[in-house]
Amino acid sequence: MKAIQVTQFGGPKELILSDVADIVAGKGEVCVRLHAAGVNPSDTYTLTGTYAFSIPQLPYTPGLDGAGIVEAIGEGVTNVRVGDRVFIASLMRGKNTGTFAQKIVCDSNSVHLLPDHVSFEQGAALGVPALTAYRALFQRACLKPGQTVFIHGASGGVGLQVVQMAKAHCAKVIGTASKPEGKKLVQQAGADVVIDHVTEESIEDVLALTDGKGPDVIIEFLANINLETDLKLIAPFGKIVIIGNRGSIEINPRLAMQKECDILATALWNAPKDEYEQSIHGVIGMLNSGALRPIIGTTLPLQQASHGFEQLEKGIGNGKLVLIID
């Protein structure tokens, strides 16, 4: 079968489409014929060989998220059957041969039924993005209906799902994006207000959208740039949840003291097993109800995986990046 193989750590040029041995589902495992695979920023970090959360043994096939049809099941598997449409969320430690391939074998608890109204591309956009969004909103920020959520960078694969989940929980949602096409996607996801990224000069404009109080929850995707601005923007006793960061920042802790706000962070790899399972059930519930509708940005054929990584590294594109697998 065809699969992306990495034989040495480095950059996107190390992603090589290769012929590899076919794979077979063992006891408690499922083999899925993949139609699409999701590409996450964490995949680019893993490729460097320096990512603390994941240093795979070489050679390896990247990819944690995907969607397709069950081709075979091993002994003891009861949650899916051959022929089922499924999505794969294989972050938790266990068997995972990688979704950047025509087939994957993984533990059965990583495979979940995909509703008929959800495309394979949308199914591949679940996994890490959806679980991260759910954990940030409900397990870290403990979002309550009626609160205001400010999403600082809402046009990406995670941010758009944060918008949808927050709206499904009856929150008021303010999302930011830097480009017109990104703003359109944030509006499509259901945000109440879409604006440019907030700077020191535009804080008052955002406060005016909340009657001067500030948002109750801020979801932050670039903390090394925005955290001090977030501290000035957040409502008293509010919660800032950091999802993304690309460097260091110097802040004045007195800003947090003045608001008595919480600066929280999330990395899905840290989720305890019970909370991870709660997230899966929550995501599936929203998916089945139609509240969660992953928005796809760029699609590329599997053989162009390296181009996808380059786009992520440069911050190009909006919505979810998905690889199409023939």
C-alpha positions as CSV (number, residue, x, y, z in Angstrom):
1,M,0.0,0.0,0.0
2,K,1.0,3.7,-0.3
3,A,1.9,5.7,2.8
4,I,3.9,8.8,3.7
5,Q,7.1,7.6,5.3
6,V,9.6,9.6,7.4
7,T,13.0,8.0,7.7
8,Q,14.8,10.9,9.3
9,F,13.6,13.9,11.3
10,G,13.6,17.3,9.8
11,G,11.3,19.5,7.6
12,P,8.6,18.9,5.1
13,K,11.0,17.4,2.5
14,E,11.2,14.4,4.7
15,L,7.6,13.4,3.9
16,I,8.0,10.8,1.2
17,L,5.2,8.8,-0.5
18,S,6.4,5.2,-0.4
19,D,5.3,1.7,-1.0
20,V,5.0,-0.1,2.4
21,A,3.9,-3.5,3.6
22,D,0.2,-4.1,4.0
23,I,-1.1,-4.0,7.5
24,V,-3.4,-6.4,9.4
25,A,-5.7,-5.8,12.3
26,G,-4.8,-7.9,15.4
27,K,-6.8,-8.5,18.6
28,G,-8.7,-5.5,19.7
29,E,-7.7,-3.6,16.5
30,V,-9.4,-2.1,13.5
31,C,-8.1,-1.7,9.9
32,V,-9.6,1.3,8.1
33,R,-9.4,2.1,4.4
34,L,-8.8,5.8,4.6
35,H,-10.4,8.4,2.4
36,A,-9.0,11.6,4.1
37,A,-6.5,12.5,6.8
38,G,-6.3,15.7,8.9
39,V,-3.1,17.6,9.2
40,N,-2.4,19.3,12.6
41,P,0.3,21.7,13.7
42,S,1.4,19.1,16.1
43,D,2.3,16.8,13.1
44,T,4.8,19.4,12.0
45,Y,6.3,19.6,15.4
46,T,6.6,15.8,15.6
47,L,8.4,15.8,12.3
48,T,11.3,17.8,13.8
49,G,12.1,15.1,16.3
50,T,12.2,17.6,19.1
51,Y,8.5,17.7,20.2
52,A,8.3,16.8,23.9
53,F,4.9,15.2,23.6
54,S,5.7,12.8,20.7
55,I,9.1,11.5,19.4
56,P,8.2,8.5,17.3
57,Q,10.5,5.7,16.4
58,L,11.9,5.9,12.8
59,P,10.7,5.2,10.2
60,Y,7.1,6.3,10.9
61,T,3.9,7.4,9.1
62,P,2.5,10.7,10.4
63,G,-1.1,11.4,11.1
64,L,-3.4,11.0,14.1
65,D,-6.8,11.9,12.5
66,G,-8.6,10.5,9.5
67,A,-11.8,9.0,8.2
68,G,-12.8,6.1,6.0
69,I,-14.4,2.7,5.9
70,V,-13.7,-0.2,8.2
71,E,-12.0,-2.9,6.1
72,A,-11.3,-5.5,8.8
73,I,-11.7,-6.0,12.6
74,G,-9.6,-8.1,15.0
75,E,-10.8,-10.5,17.7
76,G,-12.9,-8.8,20.4
77,V,-13.9,-5.7,18.5
78,T,-17.6,-4.8,19.1
79,N,-17.9,-1.1,18.6
80,V,-17.7,-1.1,14.7
81,R,-18.3,-3.5,11.9
82,V,-16.8,-4.1,8.5
83,G,-18.2,-1.5,6.1
84,D,-18.9,1.1,8.7
85,R,-18.1,4.8,7.9
86,V,-15.8,5.9,10.7
87,F,-13.5,8.7,11.9
88,I,-10.2,8.1,13.7
89,A,-9.0,10.0,16.8
90,S,-5.8,8.1,17.7
91,L,-4.0,10.6,20.0
92,M,-4.1,8.4,23.1
93,R,-1.1,6.0,23.5
94,G,-1.7,2.7,21.7
95,K,-1.5,1.1,18.3
96,N,-1.6,3.6,15.4
97,T,0.2,3.1,12.1
98,G,-0.5,6.7,10.9
99,T,-3.3,8.2,8.9
100,F,-1.1,9.6,6.1
101,A,-1.7,6.3,4.3
102,Q,-4.2,4.3,2.3
103,K,-4.9,2.2,5.4
104,I,-4.4,2.4,9.1
105,V,-4.5,-0.1,11.9
106,C,-5.3,1.2,15.4
107,D,-6.9,0.3,18.7
108,S,-10.7,0.0,18.4
109,N,-11.2,2.7,21.0
110,S,-9.7,5.2,18.5
111,V,-12.4,4.4,15.9
112,H,-15.8,6.0,16.0
113,L,-18.9,5.9,13.8
114,L,-19.2,8.8,11.3
115,P,-22.8,10.0,10.7
116,D,-24.0,9.8,7.1
117,H,-24.4,13.6,6.9
118,V,-20.7,14.1,7.7
119,S,-18.2,13.8,4.8
120,F,-15.0,11.9,5.1
121,E,-13.1,15.3,4.8
122,Q,-15.1,16.6,7.8
123,G,-14.5,13.4,9.7
124,A,-10.8,13.8,9.2
125,A,-11.1,17.3,10.7
126,L,-12.2,15.9,14.0
127,G,-9.8,14.2,16.4
128,V,-7.2,16.6,17.7
129,P,-9.0,19.9,16.7
130,A,-12.4,18.9,18.0
131,L,-11.1,17.4,21.2
132,T,-8.8,20.4,21.8
133,A,-11.8,22.8,21.3
134,Y,-14.0,20.7,23.7
135,R,-11.3,20.5,26.4
136,A,-10.5,24.2,26.2
137,L,-14.1,25.3,26.5
138,F,-15.7,22.8,28.8
139,Q,-12.9,21.2,30.9
140,R,-10.5,24.1,31.3
141,A,-12.7,27.3,30.9
142,C,-15.8,25.5,32.3
143,L,-18.0,27.6,29.9
144,K,-21.5,28.5,31.1
145,P,-24.5,29.3,28.9
146,G,-24.9,33.0,28.5
147,Q,-21.2,33.9,28.9
148,T,-19.2,35.7,26.3
149,V,-16.3,33.9,24.6
150,F,-13.6,35.8,22.7
151,I,-11.6,33.6,20.3
152,H,-8.3,35.3,19.4
153,G,-7.6,33.6,16.1
154,A,-10.9,31.9,15.2
155,S,-10.4,31.0,11.5
156,G,-8.2,27.9,11.9
157,G,-9.2,24.3,12.2
158,V,-9.6,24.4,16.0
159,G,-10.9,28.0,16.3
160,L,-13.9,27.3,13.9
161,Q,-14.9,24.4,16.0
162,V,-14.6,26.4,19.2
163,V,-17.0,28.9,17.6
164,Q,-19.6,26.2,16.9
165,M,-19.3,24.5,20.3
166,A,-19.6,27.8,22.2
167,K,-22.7,28.7,20.2
168,A,-24.2,25.3,20.8
169,H,-23.7,26.1,24.5
170,C,-25.7,29.3,24.2
171,A,-22.6,31.6,24.5
172,K,-22.1,34.9,22.8
173,V,-19.1,34.5,20.5
174,I,-16.6,37.2,19.3
175,G,-14.1,35.8,16.8
176,T,-11.0,37.4,15.2
177,A,-9.3,36.8,11.9
178,S,-6.8,38.8,9.9
179,K,-8.0,38.2,6.3
180,P,-11.4,38.6,4.6
181,E,-11.6,35.0,3.7
182,G,-10.9,34.0,7.3
183,K,-13.6,36.3,8.6
184,K,-16.1,34.8,6.2
185,L,-15.4,31.3,7.6
186,V,-15.8,32.6,11.2
187,Q,-19.1,34.1,10.3
188,Q,-20.1,30.8,8.6
189,A,-19.3,29.0,11.8
190,G,-21.8,31.1,13.6
191,A,-19.9,33.8,15.5
192,D,-22.0,36.8,16.7
193,V,-19.3,39.3,15.9
194,V,-16.2,39.0,13.7
195,I,-13.4,41.5,14.0
196,D,-9.7,42.0,13.3
197,H,-7.2,40.6,15.8
198,V,-7.1,42.8,18.8
199,T,-4.2,45.1,19.6
200,E,-3.4,47.6,22.3
201,E,-5.1,50.3,20.3
202,S,-8.4,48.4,19.7
203,I,-9.0,47.0,23.2
204,E,-11.7,49.7,23.9
205,D,-13.5,48.8,20.8
206,V,-13.8,45.2,22.0
207,L,-14.8,46.2,25.5
208,A,-17.6,48.2,23.9
209,L,-19.0,45.0,22.5
210,T,-19.4,43.6,26.0
211,D,-20.8,46.8,27.6
212,G,-17.3,47.5,29.0
213,K,-17.1,44.3,31.0
214,G,-14.9,42.2,28.7
215,P,-15.3,38.6,27.7
216,D,-15.8,35.9,30.3
217,V,-13.6,33.5,28.4
218,I,-10.7,34.1,26.0
219,I,-9.4,31.3,23.8
220,E,-5.8,32.2,22.8
221,F,-3.9,30.8,19.8
222,L,-0.8,33.0,19.9
223,A,0.0,33.7,23.5
224,N,3.5,35.0,23.0
225,I,2.0,38.0,21.1
226,N,-1.4,38.5,22.7
227,L,-1.4,37.4,26.3
228,E,-0.8,40.9,27.8
229,T,-3.6,42.3,25.6
230,D,-5.8,39.4,26.8
231,L,-5.2,40.3,30.4
232,K,-6.4,43.9,29.7
233,L,-9.4,42.6,27.9
234,I,-10.7,39.8,30.1
235,A,-13.6,40.3,32.4
236,P,-13.0,40.3,36.2
237,F,-12.8,36.7,37.3
238,G,-12.6,35.6,33.7
239,K,-10.5,32.7,32.2
240,I,-7.9,32.8,29.5
241,V,-7.1,29.4,27.9
242,I,-3.9,29.2,26.0
243,I,-4.1,26.7,23.1
244,G,-1.2,28.0,21.0
245,N,2.2,29.7,21.6
246,R,5.3,30.3,19.6
247,G,7.8,31.9,22.0
248,S,8.3,33.9,25.2
249,I,6.5,37.0,26.4
250,E,7.1,39.4,29.3
251,I,3.9,40.4,31.1
252,N,2.9,42.4,34.2
253,P,1.3,39.9,36.7
254,R,-0.4,42.8,38.3
255,L,-2.9,42.8,35.4
256,A,-4.0,39.3,36.4
257,M,-4.2,40.4,40.0
258,Q,-6.4,43.4,39.1
259,K,-8.9,41.1,37.4
260,E,-8.4,38.1,39.6
261,C,-8.5,36.1,36.4
262,D,-7.2,32.7,35.6
263,I,-4.5,32.0,33.0
264,L,-5.0,28.4,32.0
265,A,-3.5,26.3,29.2
266,T,-4.3,23.1,27.5
267,A,-2.3,20.4,25.7
268,L,-4.6,17.5,24.7
269,W,-1.8,15.0,25.4
270,N,-2.1,15.8,29.1
271,A,-5.8,14.9,29.3
272,P,-6.6,12.2,31.9
273,K,-8.2,9.1,30.4
274,D,-11.7,9.9,31.8
275,E,-11.6,13.5,30.6
276,Y,-10.4,12.4,27.1
277,E,-13.4,9.9,27.0
278,Q,-15.8,12.7,28.1
279,S,-14.4,14.9,25.3
280,I,-15.0,12.1,22.7
281,H,-18.6,11.6,23.9
282,G,-19.2,15.3,23.8
283,V,-17.8,15.8,20.3
284,I,-19.9,12.8,19.0
285,G,-23.0,14.2,20.6
286,M,-22.5,17.6,18.9
287,L,-21.6,15.9,15.6
288,N,-24.8,13.8,15.7
289,S,-27.0,16.7,16.5
290,G,-25.5,18.9,13.7
291,A,-24.2,21.5,16.2
292,L,-20.6,20.6,15.1
293,R,-20.0,20.9,11.3
294,P,-16.2,21.0,10.6
295,I,-15.3,23.6,8.0
296,I,-12.7,22.5,5.5
297,G,-10.2,25.0,4.2
298,T,-7.6,23.5,1.9
299,T,-7.5,19.9,0.5
300,L,-4.5,18.4,-1.0
301,P,-3.7,14.9,-2.4
302,L,-1.7,12.6,-0.1
303,Q,1.4,12.9,-2.3
304,Q,1.4,16.7,-1.6
305,A,1.6,16.3,2.2
306,S,4.9,18.3,2.3
307,H,3.1,21.3,0.7
308,G,0.5,21.1,3.5
309,F,3.2,21.2,6.2
310,E,4.8,24.2,4.5
311,Q,1.5,26.0,4.5
312,L,1.0,25.3,8.2
313,E,4.6,26.5,9.1
314,K,4.0,29.7,7.2
315,G,0.5,30.3,8.6
316,I,-1.1,30.2,5.2
317,G,-4.8,29.3,4.8
318,N,-7.9,29.2,6.9
319,G,-10.2,26.3,8.0
320,K,-9.0,22.8,8.3
321,L,-6.2,21.3,6.1
322,V,-7.1,17.8,4.9
323,L,-5.3,15.3,2.7
324,I,-7.4,13.4,0.2
325,I,-6.4,9.7,-0.1
326,D,-7.2,7.8,-3.3
